[in-house]
């Protein structure tokens, strides 16, 4: 069963900010490659929602490191996958170990 993907406002804004950053600091080829990786991952996620590592057990939030600098956080709810955030990974030690950017888990509603 393919799941429906829903992006929160926060995740959409962060994704756009990353794209803007890549356009300014790198080039169009790098930016297009990144966007393709995100959408390729989303296509896989629809069919394999548990592909990401459990990042916050209490809220059942999963994370997937797309490239070494970017992690996508999401939650499975019924037949929907909610993308909560697309984050830069600055400190390599935060990868799924006491995640310092825990603000992404402070979501009470299913959608922003």
N, C-alpha and C positions, 0 to 999 in steps of 0.2 A: 504494500500500500504506500503510495507516495503521499507524503505529508505536505500541507500547505505551509508556506513560509511567510511570516509576518515580521516586518522590521519595525522596531519602536522608533519614535522620533529621535531619541538619543542616538541609536545606532545609525540611522540615516544621516544625521548631522555629522557624526564622527567619521563615517565612511566618506562623505563629501569633503571634509577637512583633510583627510589623508590624501584623497585624490588631488585636491588643490596643492597640498604640500609637494607631492610628487611632480606635479606639473611645473611648479616653480623651481624646485631644487634639482630635478633630474631632467627627464625629457618625455616626449609623447610616447615613445616606444616602451619605456619603463612603466609609465602610467597605464597604458593599454594592457600590458602584461599583468600588472597587479589586478586590474579590474577583471580580466579574464580568469585569473586564479580564483578570485572571490566567487564569480558566477559559476565556475566549474565546481568549486567546493559546494555551493548551494545546491547544484544539481545532484551531487552525490549525497548530500545531507538529507534531501527529500526521501531517498530510498533507504539510507542507513543512518537514522537519527542518533544512534548511540555511538557514532564514530568518535565523538569528542570525549575527552577525559572528564570525569566528574570533578568539577572545580569547587563546588559548594554543596555538600550533601544535604544540609538542612533545607535549602531552597531548590534542590535538584537542578542546579545550573551546571552546564557543561561548557568546556572550553576546548578550542582546537587551534593549535599554532599553525597558521596558514603558511607563513614564512617566518624566519627567525625573529623578525621585528614586529609581527602582527599576530594578534590572537582574536578569535571571534568567540563571543560568549552567547550561549543560547539556552533555552529551556523547552522541553517537550511537554505539551499540554494537549491531551486527547489526540486529535489528528492535525494539530498545529505545532509548528516550531517557531518560537518567538526569538528573534535575534535581538539581544539586549544591548550589545556593544561590540564595536570593533576597536581594539586597543593597540597602541604602540607598546611593545615590551621594551622597557628601558633597562630595568634591573633583571638580568638573566636569572637571578635567584628567586624571583617571584613566580616563576612558572609553576603554578599549581601547588605551591608550598607556602601557605600563609599569605595568599595574595594581598599585597598592600593596597591595590586599587579596589578595595572591597565595596566602594560606593556603588559599583555596578550591581551589587546584590541587594541594594536597598529599594527594591521595586515591589510595591504592594499590589498594584493593579496588573492584570494580564497584558495590557498595552499602555503605552504612554500617550 
